[in-house]
Amino acid sequence: MKREYTVIRQPNGPSLGYSPRSGVKLIEREGLWFKDLSRDGVLYPYEDWRLPAEERARDLASRLSIEEIAGLMLYSGHQVVQEDASISAGQLRFLKEDHVRAVLVTKVPSPRLAARWSNRVQALVEGLGHGIPANNSSDPRNETGTADEFLAGAGGQISLWPRPIGLAAIMDPTLIRTFGEIASREYRALGITTALSPQADIASEPRWRRVLGTFGEDPQLVTDYTRAYCDGFQTSVGEREISGGWGYDSVNCMAKHWPNGGSEEGGRDAHYCFGKYQVYPAGQFENRLQPFTEGAFRLQGPTGQASAVMGYYTVPWGIAPNGENVAQNYSRYIIGDLLRERLGYDGVVCTDWLVTADYPDVNKHHGKPWGVENLTVVERHYRALQAGVDMFGGNQDKQPVLEAYGMWVREFGEAAARERFELSARHLLLNMFRLGLFENPYLDEDESERIVGNPDFMRQGYEAQLRSIVMLKNRGHLLPLGRKTKVFMPKRVYPERIGFWEERYERKEEYPIRPELLGEFFEVVDSTDKADVAIVDIDEPLGGYGYSEQDRKTGNGYVPISLQYRPYTADLAREHSLAGGDPKEPTADRSYKGKAVTTDNESDLDLVIRTKQQMGNKPVVVTVNLTRPMAMAELEPYADAILLCFGVQNRAKIELLSGNHEPEGLLPFQLPRDMQTVETQAEDLSHDMIPYIDSSNHTYDFAFGLNWRGVIDDHRTKRYKPSVRKS
């Protein structure tokens, strides 16, 4: 296949990659070579790699038209790389006509095809305007298990690690730094130069469905992990460094969600209108800034701070001094006063996706203009720009940004509008210059294939999976199981359900772990009569989203989110919600007190109980696939051993059961005694639930876990367990 680009290597400067078809040629000055990105034979400061990145960004920003700057402010919707690695018609349109340079890449067929597509995109944009390269990005893509929302982030043979909440269970910031170093090399080999991560939210609200993407509920652990994650992703060393720790292995981190998510009222999801309010009943707003102020903005490495932040969808209720309840991306207080002025943050500020778009209904996720629902799309862009936002996630149409510029001109004058837009352009361009994209954005397909998912990276990811598993219970030292153990595993019912993207999953009944895999470690039998032990693999309770179309017919639509399997009635919920109201709702009171909800997978608990009954006095091991806390009282009495798994391969579960690896994971959050303690805890306060105490008198508190010898007590529990930390 003919290559899309040419690379010129020079002994006293960086290698220069360019496409012969782009019209770009080289300029020679004093024996050094530079890319003529402007294609006019003049060496402008922004083309001069000898100059500091800040100076180059300032020069180029001053040369761009308002249309080009508007394009820089756009962030594409989710883009799939096709099997032939071609640039789609839609991608071609927003790259050429709307000047988009920030592209969110989701599924890719393979590392080779991802590199080929990236090269084609770079060759295209290199020949447009001032030759600004594409800054491709990704949501987290190194996870073995992905929830519906993040399913599009998969693809390509990449190293597989636990979900972030599973990494948190290891409680080792050094490992997170290593993960960042590995993942960043894989990202760069795929053509990805910005990570839409880490998710630095403190998971203090146990019902929140995005707990899986966090580093748990402890502010200190989240802070340490956020810092290590950004250092790992952003730092280049040795010959790979360009300046200040930035270089050819660096990936920009967009830490999210400023100023901190995780305290959504009732645990509801802010992707939907019914979850748009964030509340602070314990008055913890300022304390929740810690993962940013002490983590993302105070790195140990030379890059200093996360190069970008993303504001969340939610309305921080009652926080702005002027009483204004608007979403964080529109808040002059949250972005302008707090982030820009008080903390002096001068990196990129991006909105979360589709915050400027309209929404069809309370229970549909599309646009998320929370708090500014009555503004027009253009007015929302203008409002976010006034707050201090640099770019708009999920908008690849330049027109509303240009109209917002016109509004600024009419209110403050042409010079002020130009100055404001150039400020954002400098922020955005700096993140490209520091990574060497202007000199060579092209990828060697063979090298990409060698790097992404290479055996060493895969091994380290798999070892992290093993380390992340938490052993909650091991009655009578049942585990580990011997190689000759006769094992029975029942089939499991997977309920019919609708996914985040409104895809339908049909009901099915099948083995959760292949019998062939079990057979590599144990003797598999087909009935409980023949078994020495049963292994039951289930999911956490699937307790809903907190909103019901059925309830909406006669009530306000709001129902509880349950963390237990059996039907739950919220008798102890708030009499009236702390926050509420929407133009599409008849009432501002979102209380669900006294309402009941059933889980989709009560059958999982039934399966455990039925298996225990069939086994009689013989033991039952339960492995639970967990993304957030759950109430254990229904399940624990029927299990002789319990493992919690946070997005790991089935082989890792079986290796641990067989004793090939000793458990070392620790709970990254409390497991509540019951739903009563869930209802009465404060959404913004960590460690405030009453934990469950099991039949072995073990308390399922934060940082609890067992190994073969008993309760784990080591340097990690001393640093992160609140009761030890405070003593």
C-alpha positions in Angstrom: 0.0 0.0 0.0 1.2 3.5 -0.9 2.1 5.5 2.2 0.1 8.7 2.9 3.2 10.7 4.1 6.9 11.3 3.8 9.2 11.6 6.8 12.4 13.6 6.8 14.8 12.9 9.6 17.4 15.6 10.5 20.2 15.2 13.0 19.8 18.6 14.7 16.0 18.8 14.9 12.8 16.9 14.9 11.7 14.5 12.2 9.2 16.1 9.9 6.3 14.2 8.4 4.1 15.6 5.7 1.9 14.4 2.9 3.0 15.1 -0.7 -0.6 15.6 -1.7 -1.2 18.3 0.9 0.8 20.9 -0.9 3.2 21.3 2.0 6.9 21.5 1.2 9.9 22.1 3.4 11.7 25.4 4.1 15.5 25.4 4.8 17.1 27.9 7.2 20.7 27.7 8.3 20.9 24.0 7.6 17.6 23.2 9.4 14.3 22.2 7.9 10.8 23.3 8.7 7.3 22.5 7.3 5.8 25.2 5.2 2.3 24.7 6.6 1.1 28.0 5.2 2.3 26.9 1.8 3.7 30.3 0.8 7.4 29.9 1.3 7.5 32.1 4.4 8.7 30.7 7.8 6.2 32.0 10.3 6.9 31.7 14.0 4.2 29.0 14.4 6.1 26.9 11.9 9.4 27.3 13.7 10.0 24.4 16.0 12.9 26.2 17.7 10.5 28.5 19.4 8.6 27.7 22.7 5.2 26.1 22.2 3.5 29.1 23.9 5.0 31.6 21.4 4.0 29.4 18.5 0.4 29.1 19.7 0.1 32.8 20.3 1.4 33.5 16.7 -0.9 31.1 15.0 -3.9 32.2 17.0 -3.3 35.7 15.8 -3.3 34.6 12.1 -6.5 32.5 12.2 -9.8 33.7 10.9 -12.8 33.7 13.3 -14.2 30.7 11.3 -11.0 28.8 11.9 -11.0 29.5 15.6 -14.7 28.5 15.7 -13.7 25.2 14.3 -11.0 24.7 16.9 -13.7 25.3 19.6 -15.7 22.3 18.2 -15.4 18.7 19.4 -16.9 16.1 17.2 -19.5 13.6 18.1 -18.6 9.9 18.5 -16.7 8.8 15.3 -16.3 5.2 14.3 -13.3 4.1 12.1 -14.6 2.1 9.2 -13.3 -1.3 8.2 -11.6 0.2 5.1 -10.1 3.1 7.2 -11.8 5.7 4.9 -12.8 9.1 5.9 -16.6 9.2 5.9 -18.6 11.8 4.2 -19.7 13.3 7.6 -16.1 13.4 8.8 -14.9 15.0 5.6 -17.6 17.7 5.9 -16.8 18.7 9.5 -13.1 18.6 8.9 -13.2 20.8 5.7 -16.3 22.9 6.1 -16.5 23.4 9.8 -12.7 23.4 10.5 -13.1 20.8 13.3 -9.8 19.5 14.6 -10.8 17.7 17.8 -12.2 14.3 16.9 -13.6 11.8 19.4 -12.7 8.4 18.2 -14.7 5.4 19.4 -14.6 1.9 17.8 -11.6 1.0 15.6 -11.2 -2.3 13.7 -7.5 -2.7 14.6 -4.4 -0.7 15.5 -3.2 -0.8 11.8 -6.5 0.5 10.5 -6.7 3.1 13.2 -3.3 4.4 12.3 -4.2 4.4 8.6 -7.3 6.4 9.2 -5.4 8.8 11.4 -2.8 9.3 8.7 -5.5 10.0 6.1 -7.2 12.6 8.4 -3.8 14.3 9.1 -2.9 14.4 5.4 -6.3 16.0 4.7 -6.2 18.7 7.3 -2.5 19.4 6.6 -3.5 20.8 3.3 -6.3 23.0 4.6 -5.9 26.6 5.9 -2.9 26.9 8.2 -2.2 23.2 8.3 -3.5 22.6 11.8 -3.3 18.9 12.7 -6.2 16.8 14.1 -6.2 16.3 17.9 -7.9 12.9 18.1 -9.3 11.8 21.4 -10.8 8.9 23.2 -12.9 8.0 26.2 -11.3 5.2 28.4 -10.7 2.2 26.1 -8.4 -0.2 28.1 -11.2 -1.8 30.1 -12.2 -5.5 29.9 -15.8 -4.7 30.6 -17.6 -1.6 29.4 -21.0 -0.2 30.5 -23.4 0.8 27.8 -22.4 4.4 27.8 -18.7 3.6 27.2 -19.2 0.6 24.8 -18.2 2.8 21.9 -14.8 3.3 23.4 -13.8 -0.3 22.7 -12.1 -1.7 19.7 -8.6 -2.7 18.6 -6.4 -5.2 20.3 -5.4 -3.1 23.3 -4.1 -4.0 26.7 -7.0 -4.9 29.1 -7.2 -3.5 32.6 -9.9 -3.4 35.2 -12.4 -0.5 35.2 -11.2 2.6 37.0 -13.2 1.5 40.1 -11.2 -1.8 39.9 -7.9 0.1 39.7 -9.1 1.9 42.8 -9.5 -1.4 44.6 -5.7 -2.0 44.2 -5.0 1.3 46.1 -1.5 1.7 44.5 -0.9 5.1 42.8 2.4 3.7 41.4 0.4 1.2 39.3 -1.8 4.0 38.0 1.3 5.9 36.9 2.4 2.8 35.1 -1.0 2.3 33.5 -0.9 5.9 32.2 2.5 5.4 30.7 1.3 2.2 28.9 -2.1 3.5 27.8 -0.6 6.8 26.5 1.8 4.8 24.3 -1.1 2.8 23.0 -3.1 5.9 22.4 -0.4 7.6 20.5 0.1 4.5 18.3 -3.7 4.7 17.5 -3.4 8.4 16.6 -5.1 9.5 19.8 -3.5 12.6 21.5 -6.1 13.6 24.1 -7.6 11.3 26.8 -11.1 12.3 28.0 -10.0 11.1 31.4 -9.4 10.6 34.3 -12.8 10.8 35.9 -11.8 12.6 39.1 -15.3 12.6 40.6 -15.6 11.5 44.2 -18.1 8.6 44.3 -19.8 9.7 47.5 -23.3 8.8 46.2 -23.5 5.0 46.1 -26.5 4.9 43.7 -24.8 6.9 40.9 -24.4 4.8 37.8 -21.1 6.4 36.9 -19.3 5.1 40.0 -17.6 2.5 37.8 -15.6 5.2 36.0 -14.3 6.8 39.2 -11.5 5.9 41.7 -14.0 5.4 44.5 -15.4 7.4 47.3 -12.3 8.4 49.3 -11.1 12.0 48.5 -7.4 11.2 49.3 -7.4 8.1 47.1 -9.1 9.9 44.2 -6.6 12.7 44.5 -3.5 10.4 44.5 -4.9 8.4 41.6 -5.8 11.5 39.6 -2.3 12.9 40.0 -0.6 9.7 39.1 -2.9 9.1 36.1 -2.2 12.5 34.6 1.6 12.2 35.2 1.6 8.8 33.5 -0.3 10.0 30.5 1.3 13.4 30.0 5.0 12.8 30.7 7.5 12.0 28.0 11.1 11.3 28.9 14.5 11.0 27.3 14.6 11.4 23.5 10.8 11.3 23.4 10.6 14.6 25.4 10.3 17.9 23.5 10.2 20.4 26.4 8.9 20.5 30.0 8.0 16.9 30.1 5.8 17.1 27.0 6.7 15.1 23.9 6.0 12.3 21.5 4.7 9.9 24.1 2.5 12.5 25.8 -1.3 12.4 25.8 -3.3 15.4 27.0 -5.5 14.6 30.0 -8.9 16.1 30.2 -9.8 15.6 33.9 -13.5 15.4 34.5 -15.8 16.5 35.8 -15.0 19.9 37.1 -15.7 20.9 39.9 -16.6 17.3 40.8 -19.5 15.0 40.1 -20.8 12.2 42.2 -23.3 13.9 44.4 -26.4 13.8 42.1 -29.6 13.9 44.1 -30.9 10.4 44.6 -28.1 9.0 42.6 -29.8 9.8 39.3 -27.8 10.2 36.0 -27.3 13.7 34.6 -27.3 12.5 31.0 -31.0 12.7 31.5 -33.1 15.7 32.6 -34.4 13.8 35.6 -30.8 13.6 37.0 -29.6 17.1 36.3 -29.3 18.4 39.9 -26.2 18.0 42.2 -26.8 18.6 45.9 -24.7 19.3 48.9 -26.7 18.4 52.1 -23.5 18.0 54.1 -22.0 21.3 52.8 -19.1 19.6 51.2 -18.8 21.5 47.9 -15.4 23.1 48.7 -13.9 19.8 50.0 -14.9 18.0 46.8 -12.5 20.2 44.8 -9.5 18.3 46.2 -8.9 15.8 43.3 -8.4 18.9 41.1 -6.7 21.4 43.4 -4.3 18.8 44.9 -4.3 16.2 42.1 -4.9 17.3 38.5 -3.6 20.8 39.1 -0.6 19.8 41.2 1.2 17.0 39.4 4.5 15.6 40.6 5.8 15.4 37.0 7.1 18.3 34.9 3.9 18.9 32.9 2.5 20.5 36.1 -1.2 20.2 35.5 -3.8 18.4 33.5 -3.9 20.2 30.2 -7.7 20.3 30.0 -10.8 19.9 32.2 -14.4 19.0 31.4 -17.3 20.5 33.2 -20.2 18.2 34.1 -23.8 18.3 33.0 -25.2 19.0 36.4 -26.6 22.1 38.1 -24.7 22.5 41.4 -27.8 23.5 43.5 -27.4 26.5 45.8 -23.7 27.0 45.2 -23.3 30.2 43.1 -23.3 33.2 45.4 -25.7 35.1 43.2 -28.3 32.3 43.6 -28.0 31.3 39.9 -28.7 27.6 39.4 -27.3 26.7 36.0 -25.1 23.8 34.9 -21.4 24.1 35.5 -20.5 24.8 31.9 -22.7 27.9 32.0 -21.7 29.2 35.4 -19.6 32.3 35.6 -18.9 31.4 39.2 -17.8 27.7 38.6 -15.7 28.4 35.5 -14.8 32.0 35.5 -14.5 33.0 39.2 -13.5 29.7 40.8 -11.5 27.8 38.1 -10.0 30.7 36.1 -9.6 33.4 38.6 -9.2 31.9 42.1 -7.3 28.8 41.0 -5.6 30.4 38.0 -6.2 27.5 35.7 -5.1 28.4 32.2 -5.7 25.1 30.4 -8.5 24.1 28.1 -12.0 24.0 29.5 -14.4 21.8 27.5 -18.1 21.2 28.0 -19.4 17.7 28.4 -21.1 16.4 25.3 -24.2 18.1 23.8 -24.8 20.6 26.6 -25.9 23.2 24.1 -28.4 21.0 22.2 -32.1 20.7 22.9 -33.7 17.7 24.6 -36.9 15.9 23.6 -38.2 14.9 27.0 -37.4 14.5 30.7 -36.5 10.8 30.2 -34.6 11.0 26.9 -30.9 11.7 26.6 -29.8 14.0 23.8 -29.2 17.6 24.5 -28.4 18.6 28.2 -28.8 22.3 28.5 -29.6 22.1 32.2 -30.5 25.4 33.8 -30.6 27.2 30.5 -33.3 25.3 28.8 -35.2 28.4 27.8 -32.2 29.9 25.9 -31.6 29.3 22.2 -28.8 27.1 21.0 -26.8 30.2 20.0 -27.5 31.9 23.4 -26.2 28.8 25.2 -22.9 28.9 23.3 -22.6 32.6 24.1 -23.3 32.0 27.8 -20.7 29.2 28.0 -18.1 31.4 26.3 -18.9 34.2 28.8 -18.3 31.7 31.6 -14.9 30.8 30.3 -15.4 27.7 28.2 -13.0 27.0 25.3 -14.7 24.3 23.4 -18.1 22.5 23.0 -18.2 18.7 23.3 -20.4 17.0 20.7 -20.9 20.0 18.5 -19.3 19.8 15.0 -21.3 22.7 13.5 -19.4 26.1 13.5 -22.5 28.2 12.9 -23.8 28.7 16.5 -20.2 29.6 17.5 -20.0 32.2 14.8 -23.3 33.6 15.8 -22.2 33.7 19.4 -19.1 35.7 18.2 -21.5 38.2 16.6 -23.3 38.5 19.9 -20.0 39.3 21.6 -19.2 41.9 19.0 -22.6 43.6 19.5 -22.2 43.7 23.3 -18.5 44.4 23.7 -17.1 45.4 20.3 -15.0 43.6 17.6 -11.6 44.0 19.4 -13.0 42.4 22.6 -14.6 39.5 20.7 -11.4 38.8 18.8 -9.4 38.9 22.0 -11.7 36.4 23.7 -11.7 34.0 20.7 -7.9 34.2 20.4 -7.5 33.3 24.1 -9.4 30.0 23.5 -7.4 29.4 20.3 -4.1 29.7 22.3 -5.3 27.3 24.9 -6.3 24.8 22.2 -3.3 25.1 20.0 -0.8 24.8 22.8 -2.0 21.3 23.5 -1.1 20.4 19.9 2.3 22.1 19.7 3.5 20.5 23.0 2.9 17.0 21.6 4.9 17.6 18.3 1.8 17.3 16.1 2.8 20.2 13.9 6.1 18.5 13.1 4.9 14.9 12.5 1.4 13.7 13.2 1.9 10.5 11.1 2.1 6.9 12.3 4.0 3.9 11.1 1.3 1.2 10.8 3.8 -1.6 11.5 4.9 0.2 14.7 1.3 0.8 15.8 0.6 -2.9 15.4 3.7 -3.7 17.5 2.9 -1.3 20.3 -0.8 -1.6 20.9 -1.7 -4.6 23.0 1.9 -6.1 22.9 2.5 -9.1 25.2 4.2 -7.1 27.9 1.3 -4.5 28.1 -1.2 -7.3 28.0 0.5 -9.1 30.9 0.6 -6.0 33.0 -3.1 -5.3 32.4 -4.0 -8.8 33.3 -1.9 -8.7 36.5 -3.8 -5.6 37.5 -7.1 -7.5 36.9 -5.9 -10.2 39.3 -4.9 -7.6 41.9 -8.2 -5.7 41.7 -10.5 -8.6 42.8 -11.8 -8.2 46.4 -12.4 -11.3 48.5 -15.2 -10.3 50.9 -15.8 -13.7 52.5 -14.0 -17.0 52.9 -15.7 -19.1 55.5 -13.6 -21.9 56.9 -10.8 -21.0 54.5 -12.7 -22.6 51.7 -10.6 -20.8 49.1 -8.4 -21.5 47.2 -9.9 -24.5 45.6 -7.7 -27.5 44.6 -7.2 -28.6 41.1 -9.2 -31.8 41.5 -12.2 -30.0 43.0 -15.5 -31.0 41.4 -17.2 -27.8 40.4 -20.8 -27.1 39.4 -21.8 -23.8 37.7 -25.5 -23.1 37.0 -26.7 -21.2 34.0 -27.8 -17.7 34.6 -30.7 -15.7 33.3 -29.8 -12.4 31.6 -32.9 -10.2 31.7 -34.3 -8.3 28.7 -33.3 -4.7 29.0 -32.8 -1.4 27.1 -29.2 -0.1 27.0 -27.9 3.5 27.4 -28.0 4.0 23.6 -31.6 2.6 23.6 -30.4 -0.7 22.1 -32.4 -3.8 23.1 -30.9 -6.8 24.9 -33.0 -9.9 24.6 -33.5 -12.3 27.5 -31.2 -15.3 27.4 -30.1 -18.1 29.7 -26.5 -19.3 29.4 -23.3 -20.1 31.4 -21.7 -16.9 32.6 -18.3 -18.6 32.4 -17.5 -21.1 29.7 -17.3 -24.7 31.1 -14.2 -25.2 28.9 -12.4 -22.4 30.9 -13.5 -23.9 34.2 -12.3 -27.2 33.0 -8.7 -25.9 32.7 -8.6 -25.4 36.4 -11.2 -27.8 38.0 -13.2 -30.9 37.2 -16.5 -29.6 35.9 -19.7 -31.6 36.8 -23.2 -31.2 35.5 -25.2 -31.4 38.8 -25.0 -30.4 42.4 -25.1 -34.0 43.5 -21.7 -34.7 41.9 -20.1 -31.4 43.0 -17.8 -30.6 45.8 -18.5 -26.9 45.4 -20.7 -24.6 43.3 -19.6 -21.4 41.7 -22.4 -18.8 40.9 -21.4 -15.8 38.8 -23.9 -12.9 39.0 -24.3 -9.2 38.5 -25.0 -6.5 41.1 -28.7 -5.5 41.5 -29.8 -3.6 38.5 -32.0 -1.2 40.4 -33.1 1.2 37.6 -32.4 4.9 36.7 -34.7 6.6 39.3 -37.4 7.5 36.8 -40.5 5.6 35.6 -42.8 6.2 32.6 -45.4 4.2 34.5 -45.2 6.4 37.6 -45.3 9.5 35.4 -48.9 8.7 34.4 -50.2 9.3 37.9 -47.2 10.9 39.8 -44.1 12.9 39.2 -42.2 10.1 37.5 -39.6 9.7 40.2 -38.9 6.4 41.9 -36.0 5.2 44.0 -32.8 3.6 42.7 -32.3 0.3 44.5 -29.1 -1.4 45.5 -30.8 -4.6 46.6 -32.3 -7.5 44.7 -35.7 -7.8 46.3 -38.4 -5.1 45.8 -37.7 -2.0 47.7 -40.0 0.7 49.0 -38.5 4.1 49.9 -40.3 4.8 53.2 -37.3 6.8 54.5 -36.7 9.0 51.5 -36.9 12.8 51.7 -40.3 14.2 52.1 -39.4 16.8 49.4 -36.5 16.9 47.1 -33.6 19.4 47.7 -33.6 20.5 44.1 -36.0 20.2 41.1 -37.8 21.8 38.3 -37.8 21.7 34.5 -39.9 23.4 31.8 -41.1 19.9 30.7 -42.3 19.0 34.3 -45.4 20.0 36.1 -43.8 20.1 39.5 -40.4 21.0 41.0 -40.7 18.4 43.7 -38.8 15.2 42.7 -39.4 13.3 45.9 -40.1 9.5 45.6 -40.9 8.9 49.2 -43.1 5.8 49.7 -42.7 4.5 46.2 -41.5 1.0 45.3 -39.1 -0.3 42.6 -38.1 -3.8 41.5 -34.7 -4.8 40.1 -34.3 -6.3 36.6 -32.2 -9.2 37.9 -33.9 -10.4 41.1 -33.3 -13.8 39.4 -29.6 -13.5 40.3 -30.4 -13.7 44.0 -32.8 -16.5 43.4 -30.1 -18.4 41.6 -27.7 -18.1 44.5 -30.4 -19.3 47.0 -31.6 -22.1 44.8 -28.0 -23.3 44.3 -27.3 -23.2 48.1 -30.5 -25.2 48.7 -29.5 -27.8 46.1 -25.9 -28.1 47.5 -27.1 -28.6 51.1 -24.1 -28.6 53.4 -21.7 -28.3 50.5 -20.2 -24.8 49.9 -21.2 -22.2 47.4 -18.8 -19.5 46.0 -20.4 -16.3 44.6 -18.5 -14.0 42.2 -20.3 -10.7 41.8 -19.7 -8.3 38.8 -19.8 -4.9 40.5 -19.8 -1.3 39.2 -21.1 0.4 42.4 -22.0 -0.4 46.0 -24.7 -2.9 46.7 -26.6 -4.1 49.8 -25.2 -7.5 50.8 -27.7 -8.6 53.5 -29.8 -10.7 51.0 -26.9 -12.4 49.4 -24.2 -13.0 52.1 -25.9 -15.7 54.2 -26.1 -18.0 51.2 -22.5 -17.7 50.2 -19.5 -19.4 51.8 -17.1 -17.3 49.8 -17.7 -14.0 47.9 -15.5 -12.3 45.3 -16.2 -8.8 43.9 -15.0 -8.3 40.4 -14.8 -4.8 38.8 -14.5 -5.4 35.1 -12.1 -8.4 34.8 -11.8 -11.3 32.4 -13.4 -14.6 33.6 -10.0 -16.2 33.5 -8.8 -13.8 36.2 -11.7 -14.9 38.5 -10.9 -18.6 38.0 -7.1 -18.0 38.5 -7.8 -16.4 41.9 -10.3 -19.1 42.9 -7.7 -21.8 42.1 -5.0 -20.1 44.2 -2.8 -19.0 41.3 -3.0 -15.5 42.7 -3.7 -14.4 46.2 -6.5 -11.8 46.7 -5.2 -8.3 47.5 -8.1 -6.0 46.4 -9.7 -3.6 49.0 -13.2 -2.2 48.9 -13.0 1.2 47.1 -16.3 2.2 48.7 -18.5 1.1 51.6 -21.1 -1.6 51.2 -24.3 -0.5 53.0 -26.0 -2.4 55.7 -29.4 -1.8 54.0 -31.2 0.7 51.9 -32.2 2.7 55.0 -28.6 3.8 55.4 -28.4 4.6 51.6 -31.5 6.8 51.9 -30.2 8.7 54.9 -26.6 9.3 53.8 -25.6 12.7 52.3 -24.9 12.6 48.5 -21.8 14.8 49.0 -20.3 13.1 52.0 -17.9 10.1 51.8 -17.8 7.3 54.4 -21.2 8.2 55.9 -23.1 4.9 55.6 -23.5 2.1 58.1 -21.6 -0.8 56.5 -22.8 -4.3 56.5 -21.4 -6.8 59.1 -21.3 -10.4 57.8 -21.7 -13.7 59.6 -18.0 -13.8 60.2 -18.2 -10.5 62.0 -16.4 -8.7 59.2 -17.4 -5.1 58.5 -17.7 -4.3 54.8 -16.2 -0.9 55.1 -14.0 1.1 52.8 -10.6 -0.5 52.4 -11.7 -3.9 53.7 -10.6 -7.1 52.0 -9.3 -10.6 52.7 -6.3 -12.6 51.6 -5.7 -16.3 52.3 -4.6 -15.5 55.9 -7.5 -13.1 56.9 -8.2 -9.4 56.9 -5.7 -7.4 55.0 -3.8 -4.8 57.1 -0.9 -3.2 55.2 0.6 0.1 54.0 -2.5 0.7 51.9 -5.0 0.4 54.7 -2.7 2.6 56.8 -2.8 5.4 54.2 -6.3 5.2 53.0 -8.6 3.7 55.7 -10.2 6.8 57.3 -10.3 5.4 60.9 -6.5 4.7 60.7 -5.7 7.9 58.8 -7.3 10.1 61.5 -5.7 8.3 64.4 
